[in-house]
Amino acid sequence: MTTLDRTDLELLSALSTDPRATVVALAERLGLSRNTVQARMARLDRSGVFLSFERAISASALGFPIEAFISVMVRQADLPRIRAELTRVPEVVQADGLSGQVDLLVRVACRDTQHLFDTDGRILSIDGVERTETSLIMGEVIGYRVAPLIELASRDA
């Protein structure tokens, strides 16, 4: 993992505040040259600091207003195949492996409750999936964020 210096953290903070900022705008904001910003961003990208450049799109805007977390318990030996099968379920927007009683936490987006019921059934029918438990997402309380972590890291740098 890359060690982040104060300039890296300032760059990441600026990107967190304005993800659409151009390299020129970032350079002006941070008092750096355009080449320095480009080089640092390329290094940060190569080292895996940036998770994705995919634009976050509202599932609701696409006609899938019902979102839920499905807790999935599996036979551990089947996990690689189950993962591959989950990628073929278009309603699955994210899945994470967990420690503890639940093996996978799968986030799905559906048109309505019947669609959610059917999607859960498709996941449950995957060979090696032993049990599921579905929880509707009622509303986002705190969205994914890293700005507070950048601030904390900056204090420690």
C-alpha distance (Angstrom), angle and dihedral (degrees) to the residues before:
residue distance angle dihedral
M1 . . .
T2 3.78 . .
T3 3.78 120.3 .
L4 3.77 108.6 -126.8
D5 3.78 119.0 -141.8
R6 3.80 126.7 -158.9
T7 3.83 92.6 -89.4
D8 3.81 91.6 51.6
L9 3.80 89.6 50.4
E10 3.81 91.9 48.5
L11 3.81 89.2 50.6
L12 3.80 91.6 49.2
S13 3.80 91.1 47.1
A14 3.81 90.5 52.3
L15 3.81 90.3 49.3
S16 3.80 90.9 47.6
T17 3.80 89.6 53.4
D18 3.81 94.4 43.9
P19 3.82 112.6 16.4
R20 3.82 90.9 178.9
A21 3.80 94.4 56.0
T22 3.79 114.4 131.6
V23 3.78 122.1 -128.5
V24 3.82 88.9 -108.9
A25 3.82 92.0 52.2
L26 3.80 91.2 47.8
A27 3.80 91.2 49.2
E28 3.80 91.3 51.1
R29 3.80 93.1 45.8
L30 3.81 93.3 49.4
G31 3.80 97.7 37.0
L32 3.81 92.4 -119.3
S33 3.77 133.1 126.2
R34 3.79 119.3 -96.4
N35 3.82 89.5 -118.4
T36 3.81 91.6 53.4
V37 3.80 91.9 51.5
Q38 3.83 91.9 46.7
A39 3.80 92.2 48.4
R40 3.79 92.9 48.2
M41 3.78 93.0 46.9
A42 3.81 90.6 49.6
R43 3.83 90.3 50.4
L44 3.81 91.8 47.3
D45 3.81 90.1 48.8
R46 3.84 93.0 49.5
S47 3.79 91.1 48.9
G48 3.82 93.3 53.4
V49 3.81 99.2 -110.0
F50 3.82 92.1 130.4
L51 3.79 111.4 66.9
S52 3.79 100.0 -165.6
F53 3.75 142.2 -15.0
E54 3.79 90.8 -153.8
R55 3.78 112.6 123.0
A56 3.80 112.4 -117.6
I57 3.80 106.7 -117.4
S58 3.79 125.2 -168.0
A59 3.81 111.4 -111.1
S60 3.80 87.4 -155.6
A61 3.82 90.9 58.3
L62 3.81 87.7 55.1
G63 3.81 90.9 54.9
F64 3.83 99.0 -93.9
P65 3.83 104.5 109.3
I66 3.82 97.1 156.3
E67 3.80 112.7 82.8
A68 3.77 126.6 176.8
F69 3.76 143.1 169.5
I70 3.77 113.9 -125.0
S71 3.80 114.5 -159.7
V72 3.80 107.1 -149.0
M73 3.78 127.1 -162.5
V74 3.81 114.3 -162.5
R75 3.78 143.7 175.3
Q76 3.78 100.0 -95.7
A77 3.81 94.8 -137.7
D78 3.82 89.2 59.4
L79 3.81 95.9 51.0
P80 3.85 97.7 104.8
R81 3.81 91.9 52.1
I82 3.82 92.5 42.5
R83 3.80 89.4 52.2
A84 3.80 90.3 52.4
E85 3.80 91.4 49.0
L86 3.82 92.3 48.6
T87 3.82 89.7 56.0
R88 3.81 87.4 61.4
V89 3.83 92.3 57.6
P90 3.83 103.3 90.4
E91 3.81 93.3 -158.8
V92 3.82 90.3 63.0
V93 3.80 105.7 96.4
Q94 3.82 97.3 169.8
A95 3.79 140.2 0.6
D96 3.78 130.4 -171.4
G97 3.80 131.1 -171.2
L98 3.79 113.6 -127.4
S99 3.76 138.8 -166.9
G100 3.78 119.0 -127.4
Q101 3.79 130.6 37.2
V102 3.81 95.1 -24.6
D103 3.81 117.4 64.1
L104 3.81 100.5 -169.3
L105 3.78 133.9 19.9
V106 3.79 107.2 -155.4
R107 3.81 122.3 -169.2
V108 3.79 114.5 -153.4
A109 3.80 135.3 -177.5
C110 3.81 120.4 -151.2
R111 3.82 140.7 174.8
D112 3.81 96.2 -123.4
T113 3.80 141.9 -21.3
Q114 3.81 93.3 -79.1
H115 3.80 89.4 53.7
L116 3.82 88.4 49.8
F117 3.81 90.4 49.9
D118 3.81 90.6 50.7
T119 3.81 92.5 46.2
D120 3.80 91.1 51.1
G121 3.81 88.3 49.8
R122 3.82 91.3 52.4
I123 3.79 90.5 51.2
L124 3.80 91.7 46.5
S125 3.82 90.3 50.7
I126 3.83 92.2 59.9
D127 3.80 107.3 111.4
G128 3.80 107.9 -107.5
V129 3.80 95.9 28.2
E130 3.78 104.1 117.6
R131 3.80 103.0 179.8
T132 3.80 142.5 -7.9
E133 3.77 134.4 -159.7
T134 3.79 120.4 -164.7
S135 3.81 127.0 -150.2
L136 3.80 120.7 -175.7
I137 3.77 116.5 -131.7
M138 3.79 104.1 -125.5
G139 3.81 95.7 -175.7
E140 3.76 141.5 -34.1
V141 3.79 111.1 -93.5
I142 3.81 98.4 178.9
G143 3.81 119.3 7.5
Y144 3.78 123.1 -144.5
R145 3.77 106.5 -69.6
V146 3.78 139.3 165.9
A147 3.82 102.2 176.7
P148 3.84 92.9 98.2
L149 3.82 89.8 50.0
I150 3.81 91.2 50.2
E151 3.81 88.9 50.9
L152 3.81 91.0 49.4
A153 3.82 91.9 47.4
S154 3.81 90.2 48.7
R155 3.81 90.7 55.6
D156 3.80 89.4 52.3
A157 3.85 95.2 45.4
